């Protein structure tokens, strides 16, 4: 290789190093925010139902602050280089997806779509070639949501909320049915989807116990 080519290659390598360091800085901030969110939301397992709205209100500012981080990441990534760098922030983004979907479930009992999650995290369509919410990252976040809800089903009974496991059971079965219609090629995603069967079994056991002991008024109709 001649000197001119070597210089161009060095410039490209240096540019990549600079981009990587800038991404790392923002991902560190993203991690900090998602850990804070997880810490707050983990308290749902020891919080009485009437106190959940206040708990969620305390988590919303941190969730909304993720807009700043996603915007910063989008500003760093060069055009058409999304797939080159996405693995650097995938874990943080999946945790953010989980947090956004958990808040939605606890507030309104529904599941956010991929686009709704992107909106909740401030991810704009025009960033598609630089920073976006991929289908796989969205699905990983939803699976984590189901994992968390199976735990909540157990802990809700301990806190005296006997209706929550029934609501969770209906919701999780709908999510699982949706996953069953997908052609999952990714091995990790497929394994995580298969593990949902154990979450459903755990939830069903809780619902069965609540039904058997006639602890919830709606048990006879929904069990």
C-alpha positions as CSV (number, residue, x, y, z in Angstrom):
1,X,0.0,0.0,0.0
2,X,1.3,3.4,-0.8
3,X,1.6,6.3,1.7
4,X,-1.6,8.0,0.6
5,X,-3.7,4.8,1.1
6,X,-2.1,4.2,4.5
7,X,-3.0,7.8,5.5
8,X,-6.6,7.3,4.5
9,X,-6.9,4.0,6.4
10,X,-5.3,5.6,9.5
11,X,-7.8,8.5,9.2
12,X,-10.7,6.0,9.0
13,X,-9.4,4.0,12.0
14,X,-9.0,7.2,14.1
15,X,-12.5,8.3,13.2
16,X,-13.9,4.9,14.3
17,X,-12.0,5.1,17.6
18,X,-13.4,8.6,18.2
19,X,-17.0,7.5,17.4
20,X,-16.6,4.4,19.7
21,X,-15.4,6.5,22.6
22,X,-18.3,9.0,22.2
23,X,-20.8,6.1,22.0
24,X,-19.3,4.6,25.2
25,X,-19.8,7.8,27.0
26,X,-23.5,8.0,26.1
27,X,-24.0,4.3,26.7
28,X,-22.6,4.8,30.2
29,X,-25.1,7.5,30.8
30,X,-27.9,5.3,29.3
31,X,-26.9,2.5,31.6
32,X,-27.0,4.8,34.6
33,X,-30.6,5.9,33.7
34,X,-31.9,2.4,33.0
35,X,-30.4,1.1,36.3
36,X,-32.1,3.9,38.1
37,X,-35.4,3.0,36.4
38,X,-35.0,-0.7,37.2
39,X,-34.2,0.2,40.8
40,X,-37.4,2.3,41.2
41,X,-39.6,-0.2,39.3
42,X,-38.3,-3.1,41.3
43,X,-40.1,-1.7,44.3
44,X,-43.5,-2.7,42.7
45,X,-42.9,-6.1,44.4
46,X,-43.1,-4.5,47.8
47,X,-45.6,-1.7,47.2
48,X,-49.3,-1.9,47.9
49,X,-51.6,-1.4,44.9
50,X,-52.9,2.0,46.0
51,X,-49.3,3.3,46.1
52,X,-48.3,2.1,42.7
53,X,-49.4,5.3,40.8
54,X,-47.1,7.4,43.0
55,X,-44.2,5.0,42.4
56,X,-44.7,5.2,38.7
57,X,-44.8,9.0,38.8
58,X,-41.4,8.9,40.5
59,X,-40.0,6.8,37.6
60,X,-41.4,8.9,34.7
61,X,-38.8,11.8,34.8
62,X,-36.0,9.3,34.4
63,X,-37.8,7.5,31.6
64,X,-38.3,10.8,29.9
65,X,-34.7,11.8,30.3
66,X,-33.8,8.9,28.1
67,X,-34.8,11.2,25.2
68,X,-31.7,13.2,25.7
69,X,-29.5,10.1,25.6
70,X,-31.1,8.7,22.5
71,X,-30.8,12.0,20.7
72,X,-27.1,12.3,21.7
73,X,-26.4,8.8,20.3
74,X,-28.3,9.6,17.1
75,X,-26.1,12.7,16.7
76,X,-22.9,10.7,17.0
77,X,-23.6,7.8,14.6
78,X,-22.7,8.6,10.9
79,X,-25.4,8.0,8.3
80,X,-26.0,4.4,7.4
81,X,-23.9,3.0,10.2
82,X,-26.7,1.8,12.6
83,X,-25.9,-1.9,12.3
84,X,-22.2,-1.3,12.7
85,X,-22.6,0.2,16.2
86,X,-26.0,-1.0,17.6
87,X,-24.6,-3.8,19.8
88,X,-22.9,-1.2,21.9
89,X,-26.3,0.1,23.3
90,X,-28.5,-3.0,22.8
91,X,-28.5,-4.1,26.4
92,X,-29.3,-0.6,27.7
93,X,-32.0,-0.1,25.1
94,X,-33.7,-3.4,25.9
95,X,-33.8,-2.4,29.6
96,X,-35.4,0.9,28.6
97,X,-38.0,-1.0,26.5
98,X,-38.8,-3.2,29.5
99,X,-39.2,-0.2,31.7
100,X,-41.4,1.6,29.3
101,X,-43.6,-1.4,28.7
102,X,-43.8,-2.2,32.5
103,X,-45.0,1.4,33.2
104,X,-47.6,1.1,30.5
105,X,-48.9,-2.2,31.8
106,X,-49.1,-1.0,35.4
107,X,-50.8,2.3,34.3
108,X,-53.3,1.0,31.7
109,X,-53.0,-2.8,31.5
110,X,-51.8,-2.8,27.8
111,X,-48.7,-3.5,25.7
112,X,-46.9,-0.7,23.9
113,X,-46.3,-1.3,20.2
114,X,-42.7,-1.0,18.9
115,X,-43.5,2.5,17.6
116,X,-45.0,3.5,20.9
117,X,-41.9,2.4,22.7
118,X,-39.7,4.3,20.3
119,X,-41.9,7.4,20.9
120,X,-41.6,6.9,24.6
121,X,-37.8,6.8,24.4
122,X,-37.7,9.8,22.0
123,X,-36.4,7.8,19.1
124,X,-37.3,9.6,15.8
125,X,-38.1,7.9,12.5
126,X,-35.6,10.1,10.7
127,X,-32.8,8.5,12.7
128,X,-33.6,5.1,11.1
129,X,-30.1,4.7,9.5
130,X,-28.3,5.8,12.7
131,X,-30.2,5.0,15.8
132,X,-33.4,3.0,15.9
133,X,-35.4,0.5,18.0
134,X,-34.9,-2.8,16.2
135,X,-37.6,-5.5,16.3
136,X,-35.2,-7.8,18.2
137,X,-34.5,-5.3,20.9
138,X,-38.2,-4.6,21.3
139,X,-39.0,-8.3,21.6
140,X,-36.2,-8.9,24.2
141,X,-37.7,-6.0,26.2
142,X,-41.2,-7.5,26.0
143,X,-39.9,-10.9,27.1
144,X,-38.2,-9.3,30.2
145,X,-41.6,-7.7,30.9
146,X,-43.3,-11.1,31.0
147,X,-40.4,-12.4,33.3
148,X,-41.1,-9.5,35.7
149,X,-44.9,-10.0,35.6
150,X,-44.6,-13.6,36.6
151,X,-42.7,-12.5,39.7
152,X,-45.2,-9.7,40.3
153,X,-48.1,-12.3,40.2
154,X,-46.5,-14.1,43.2
155,X,-45.7,-11.0,45.1
156,X,-49.1,-9.4,44.5
157,X,-50.8,-12.2,46.5
158,X,-48.4,-11.5,49.4
159,X,-49.5,-7.9,49.3
160,X,-53.2,-8.8,49.3
161,X,-53.8,-7.9,45.6
162,X,-55.6,-11.1,44.4
163,X,-56.9,-9.6,41.2
164,X,-53.5,-8.7,39.8
165,X,-52.4,-12.3,39.1
166,X,-55.6,-12.8,37.1
167,X,-55.0,-9.7,35.0
168,X,-51.4,-10.7,34.5
169,X,-52.4,-14.2,33.4
170,X,-54.7,-12.8,30.7
171,X,-52.2,-10.3,29.5
172,X,-49.2,-12.7,29.4
173,X,-51.3,-15.3,27.5
174,X,-52.1,-12.7,24.8
175,X,-48.4,-11.7,24.5
176,X,-47.4,-15.4,24.3
177,X,-50.0,-16.0,21.6
178,X,-48.5,-13.1,19.6
179,X,-45.0,-14.5,19.9
180,X,-46.3,-17.9,18.7
181,X,-47.2,-16.2,15.4
182,X,-43.7,-14.9,14.8
183,X,-41.0,-16.7,12.8
184,X,-38.1,-16.2,15.2
185,X,-34.8,-16.9,13.5
186,X,-32.6,-15.4,16.3
187,X,-31.4,-18.3,18.5
188,X,-31.2,-16.2,21.7
189,X,-34.6,-14.7,21.1
190,X,-36.1,-18.1,20.4
191,X,-34.7,-19.6,23.6
192,X,-36.0,-16.7,25.6
193,X,-39.4,-17.1,24.0
194,X,-39.4,-20.8,24.8
195,X,-38.7,-19.9,28.5
196,X,-41.9,-17.9,28.7
197,X,-43.7,-21.2,29.1
198,X,-42.2,-21.5,32.6
199,X,-43.4,-17.9,33.4
200,X,-46.9,-18.8,32.3
201,X,-46.9,-22.0,34.3
202,X,-45.8,-20.0,37.4
203,X,-48.6,-17.5,36.9
204,X,-51.2,-20.2,36.3
205,X,-50.2,-21.8,39.6
206,X,-50.8,-18.5,41.4
207,X,-54.2,-18.0,39.7
208,X,-55.2,-21.6,40.5
209,X,-54.3,-21.1,44.2
210,X,-56.3,-17.8,44.3
211,X,-59.2,-19.5,42.6
212,X,-59.1,-22.5,44.9
213,X,-59.1,-20.3,48.0
214,X,-61.7,-18.0,46.4
215,X,-59.6,-14.9,47.3
216,X,-60.6,-12.8,44.3
217,X,-64.2,-11.8,43.4
218,X,-63.7,-12.4,39.7
219,X,-61.9,-15.7,40.0
220,X,-64.8,-17.9,39.1
221,X,-65.4,-16.0,35.8
222,X,-61.7,-15.7,34.7
223,X,-59.8,-18.6,36.2
